[in-house]
Amino acid sequence: MSTSALPGGTWTLGDLTVTRFGYGAMQLAGPYVMGPPADREGALAVLRAAVDSGITHIDTAHAYGPGFTNELIREALHPYPESLLIATKVGATRDAQGGWPPARRPIDLRHQVYDNLKSLKLDVLDLVNLRLGNAEGPQRESVAEAFETLVELQQQGLIRHLGVSNATEEQVAEARSIAPIVCVQNMYNLAHRHDDKLVDRLAEDGIAYVPFFPLGGFTPLQSSALSAVAARRGATPMSVALAWLLQRSPNILLIPGTSSAAHLRENIAGAGLTLTPEDMAELDAIGR
Ligand SMILES: NC(=O)c1ccc[n+]([C@@H]2O[C@H](COP(=O)([O-])OP(=O)(O)OC[C@H]3O[C@@H](n4cnc5c(N)ncnc54)[C@H](OP(=O)(O)O)[C@@H]3O)[C@@H](O)[C@H]2O)c1
């Protein structure tokens, strides 16, 4: 399949053009994103299926596993196709209970950048998101020291592009006052619309918005309006949720997660559904 065959077409992150339909690799690790996957061959097959389908944007983090997800990506796909952009995150680590404690001191960030380079077997990371806040969501705090550390690593040639994740509008603005960013990766889907205004403002400035949990994450999206539109259109609720995101704004890039090649193919096909203005209005009402 050529890249243009994927729903949504392409978007350019800095100097790198990617398919708007990407893949989020978090679900490939073991339970609670800890340890290796139960089905290693299946996980490798999903990654290969993603690239074979024309996807050129994979989202990951060394913290997934930790290390296991990046190692699967390396095993399945290295040497990476020229067209593939692997986006990663730094700013949180893992504890023995599977928690995600923040780790944003300069020394922590440097170690995490080196961990990602090593586990992905790369000399340069295409895109690094500074993951802010905590598991409860964004928190008010200055990003300056942490973001400046990443800018230094960028200037040293270890990172091509920067983004922020789990960020408030103020943090996005603060990061942008320090150095350009190419994306914001925050929680957003049909039912969680806190970032509506941010999505539109970033679109005006040519910055991508990459929603995490596009399908609801660990709690799948459920809504009678979503089910009604899906039934009317003969599609699955997942397909409708992804199609809605692609139609919501041209700067939205999808990174739905799955550990199943069949679900991946279903999601690619489903996201191409063209929603009518009536469908969009009904769906828009869910999260408002
Ligand atoms: N920046 C951050 O703080 C942050 C936080 C969370 C996630 N992320 C990124 O965002 C990506 C997306 O988030 P996510 O993977 O957690 O959540 P998601 O994409 O909203 O949902 C993934 C879940 O949906 C299921 N699913 C996918 N397609 C399906 C289908 N066709 N039918 C039935 N079930 C289906 C998956 O199960 P199966 O495996 O069974 O398909 C999985 O449980 C992650 O992979 C990660 O890269 C970033």
The ligand as a MOL file (V3000), in Angstrom:
LIG
                    3D

  0  0  0     0  0            999 V3000
M  V30 BEGIN CTAB
M  V30 COUNTS 48 52 0 0 0
M  V30 BEGIN ATOM
M  V30 1 N 2.2390 10.8560 26.0550 0
M  V30 2 C 1.6560 10.0760 26.9210 0
M  V30 3 O 1.6540 10.3500 28.1150 0
M  V30 4 C 0.9720 8.8340 26.4380 0
M  V30 5 C 0.0990 8.1590 27.3110 0
M  V30 6 C -0.5440 7.0420 26.8280 0
M  V30 7 C -0.3300 6.5940 25.5260 0
M  V30 8 N 0.5340 7.2680 24.7040 0 CHG=1
M  V30 9 C 0.7370 6.8480 23.2920 0
M  V30 10 O -0.5180 6.8450 22.6530 0
M  V30 11 C -0.7210 5.5990 21.9820 0
M  V30 12 C -2.2030 5.2890 21.9160 0
M  V30 13 O -2.7140 5.0660 23.2200 0
M  V30 14 P -3.1510 3.6180 23.7400 0
M  V30 15 O -2.5790 2.5700 22.8550 0
M  V30 16 O -2.8400 3.5430 25.1730 0 CHG=-1
M  V30 17 O -4.7190 3.7090 23.6660 0
M  V30 18 P -5.7800 3.6860 22.4590 0
M  V30 19 O -5.0820 3.7790 21.1340 0
M  V30 20 O -6.8150 4.6750 22.7870 0
M  V30 21 O -6.4540 2.2670 22.6370 0
M  V30 22 C -5.7330 1.0790 22.5750 0
M  V30 23 C -6.6660 -0.0280 23.0230 0
M  V30 24 O -7.6870 -0.1930 22.0380 0
M  V30 25 C -7.7570 -1.5370 21.6660 0
M  V30 26 N -8.0740 -1.5940 20.2250 0
M  V30 27 C -7.4110 -0.9730 19.2140 0
M  V30 28 N -8.0060 -1.2290 18.0340 0
M  V30 29 C -9.0660 -2.0380 18.3030 0
M  V30 30 C -10.0580 -2.6350 17.4980 0
M  V30 31 N -10.0860 -2.4730 16.1750 0
M  V30 32 N -11.0070 -3.4100 18.1050 0
M  V30 33 C -10.9840 -3.5830 19.4480 0
M  V30 34 N -10.0630 -3.0360 20.2680 0
M  V30 35 C -9.1010 -2.2760 19.7060 0
M  V30 36 C -6.4130 -2.1470 21.9470 0
M  V30 37 O -6.5550 -3.5100 22.2450 0
M  V30 38 P -5.8700 -4.6470 21.3070 0
M  V30 39 O -4.4330 -4.6480 21.6480 0
M  V30 40 O -6.5970 -5.8810 21.6900 0
M  V30 41 O -6.1460 -4.2510 19.8850 0
M  V30 42 C -5.9630 -1.3500 23.1560 0
M  V30 43 O -6.4260 -1.9610 24.3470 0
M  V30 44 C 0.1100 4.6110 22.8040 0
M  V30 45 O 0.3870 3.4430 22.0790 0
M  V30 46 C 1.3160 5.4530 23.1390 0
M  V30 47 O 2.2440 5.3810 22.0620 0
M  V30 48 C 1.1680 8.3840 25.1520 0
M  V30 END ATOM
M  V30 BEGIN BOND
M  V30 1 1 1 2
M  V30 2 2 2 3
M  V30 3 1 2 4
M  V30 4 1 4 5
M  V30 5 2 4 48
M  V30 6 2 5 6
M  V30 7 1 6 7
M  V30 8 2 7 8
M  V30 9 1 8 9
M  V30 10 1 8 48
M  V30 11 1 9 10
M  V30 12 1 9 46
M  V30 13 1 10 11
M  V30 14 1 11 12
M  V30 15 1 11 44
M  V30 16 1 12 13
M  V30 17 1 13 14
M  V30 18 2 14 15
M  V30 19 1 14 16
M  V30 20 1 14 17
M  V30 21 1 17 18
M  V30 22 2 18 19
M  V30 23 1 18 20
M  V30 24 1 18 21
M  V30 25 1 21 22
M  V30 26 1 22 23
M  V30 27 1 23 24
M  V30 28 1 23 42
M  V30 29 1 24 25
M  V30 30 1 25 26
M  V30 31 1 25 36
M  V30 32 1 26 27
M  V30 33 1 26 35
M  V30 34 2 27 28
M  V30 35 1 28 29
M  V30 36 1 29 30
M  V30 37 2 29 35
M  V30 38 1 30 31
M  V30 39 2 30 32
M  V30 40 1 32 33
M  V30 41 2 33 34
M  V30 42 1 34 35
M  V30 43 1 36 37
M  V30 44 1 36 42
M  V30 45 1 37 38
M  V30 46 2 38 39
M  V30 47 1 38 40
M  V30 48 1 38 41
M  V30 49 1 42 43
M  V30 50 1 44 45
M  V30 51 1 44 46
M  V30 52 1 46 47
M  V30 END BOND
M  V30 END CTAB
M  END
